[in-house]
Each structure stands twice: as C-alpha cells, then as structure tokens.
Amino acid sequence: MKVIVVDDNKKNKKKEVEAHLNLFLEWIIYMFGYAIVLLLTSNLFRSLYVENFWWGFLAAIIIYVLNKTVKPVLVTLTLPLIGMSLGLFYFFINVVILLIVHFLLGSHFYLTGFFSPFVVSIFISIMNVLMEGFIIKPIIERCRK
C-alpha cells in the first residue's frame, strides 16, 4: 500500500500566481490600448487634447480604474435607460468617465464640446470589445493550458 501526499498549497499558489499574471497582462494591454486610442483621437479632433504620451498613459490608468469601480455602479443605475435606448446610452456612461478624467487631470487632458467625447467613447468601446475578444481571452486561455 502506498500513501501519496499531495500538497494542495503548491497547486493553490500556482493558480494564484497565474491569476495575478493574467490580471497584470490584462492591465498592461488595456493601458496601452487606452493610451493609443486617446492619442490617436486627440490627433483627429482638436476638441480633445492630451499633452503627451505620459499624460495619456495616466489618463488611461484613471479610465481603467473608473471602468472597474464607477462604471458598474453607473451601468446598474442607468440599466432602464440602456434597455430603452437599446444599448446606445452605454456610450454616455463612457462620456461621463471621460469627463471625470478631464476634471482630474485639468489642463493636461481636456475635452470641449459634445461630439468628440462621444466619438472617443465609441472608439474606447470598440477597443474594449476587440481587445477582450482577440487579445485578452486568447492569452488567458493559453496561460491556462
């Protein structure tokens, strides 16, 4: 008769490290994605201004944090509006997040008018869908194998 002792702590630690690595990869990918979208749209529209890449990266960090904290609350509160508008109100939530970033960063990142924040929010939504579907999910699935 053999007794095999399996150390579950090693398996749990390995899964925990993989989870942290996946979160870190997701964070890095989103940061560069948001920064690129902000810089590209600031070149397209004069009503959106980002001082340089580092302020764009800081804006991307703030957008990421707000998307993980404030956005779920806003989506929950405005769920009837999102449903009645067939999902079009969701872009207005992104506009609110961009306006919060504008308020926090002041003259280094500013938005004027309504059209450019709306278009930037559409670009951010498209970037989120593309990054999630084509980059983040495949990387996480490869890491699990």
N, C-alpha and C positions, 0 to 999 in steps of 0.2 A: 504494500500500500504506500502510495506516495502522497505527500501533502504539498500542495503548491500554494505559496503565499503570493498574492497579488497586491502590490502597493497601489491603492486607489489614489493616493495623494499625488503620485507622479502623473497619472492619467489626467487628474483634475487640473494639475498645474500646467500640463501641456495644452489642454483645452483653453485654459485661462490665458495663456500666452498667445495662442492662436487668435483668440477673441480680441485681445488688445492689439495685436498686429493688424488684424482686419480693420479695427476702428481707426488705427493710425493711418493705414493706407487710404481708407475712405476719406479721412480728414485732409490728407495731403492732396488727393485728387480733386476734391471739392474746392480747396483753397486756390489751387492753380486755375481750375475751371472758372470760378467766380472772378478771379483777378483778370483773366484773359477776357471774359465777357465784358467786364467793366471797362477795361482799357480799350477794347475794340469799339464798344458803343460810345465811349467818350470821344473817339476819333470820328465817329459817324454823326453825332449830334453835338452841337455847340452848347446846348442847354444842359448837358451833363459834363461835369469837369472832375477829373481825377488828377491830382498834382503829378504823381509819378507812380512807378510800379509798387513801391513800398507802401504808399498810402492806399493804393488799390488792393494790396495784399492785406493791409489792416482792415479795410472796408470788407474784404472777403471774409476775414475772420469774424467780424461783427455780424455779417449776414449769416454765416454758418451758425453762430451761437443763437442768433434770433430765430433762425429756422428750426433749431432744435428745442427752443424754450418757448418763445412767444407765439410762433406760428400755429402750433397745435391748439393753443387756447383761442386764438383768433378764428381758426377754422371751426372749432366747436361752437363758438358763439355765433358765427355767421353761417352755420350749416343750412338754415332755411333759405337764406339769400343765395347761397351757392346752388342749392337744389332748384330754386325757382328760375335762376338765370342759366341753368344747365351747365354749370361749372365756370361761367365767364367771370363771376365775382371773385374767383380764386386769384385772378391776376391783380385785383385791387388789394388783396392781402399782401402780395409781393410789393406793391407800390407803397403800402404803409411801412413795410420793413425797410425799403429804400429811403423813405422819408425819416425814419428813426436814425438810420446810418448818417444821413445828411445832417440831422440835428446833433449827433455825437461828434462828427469829425469837422464840422464847421466849414472853414474856407478851403480845406484840403480836398473835400469831396462835396460838391453841391449840385443840386438839381433845380431847374427852373421850368415852369410850365407844367402841363399835364401829359402831353404826348410822349416826351422822352422817357419819363419814369415808367409809363405804361409799356412802351416798347422794350425797355430794359427788363421789365418784369416778365414779359413774354419770352425774351431771349434766355433769361435765367430759368424759367420753367422748362423751356426746350432743352437747355443744357442739363438740367436735373434729370429729365427723362432719358436723354441719351447717355449721360454718364452712368446712371443707375443700371440701365439695361445692357449697355455694350461694354462697359469697363469694370464697374464695381462688382456686379454679380458674377461675371466670369472669373475675376481674380479671386473672390471669396470661395467660389466653388473649386478652383484649382488648389487653393490652400487647404481645403478640407480633405482633398484626395491625397 
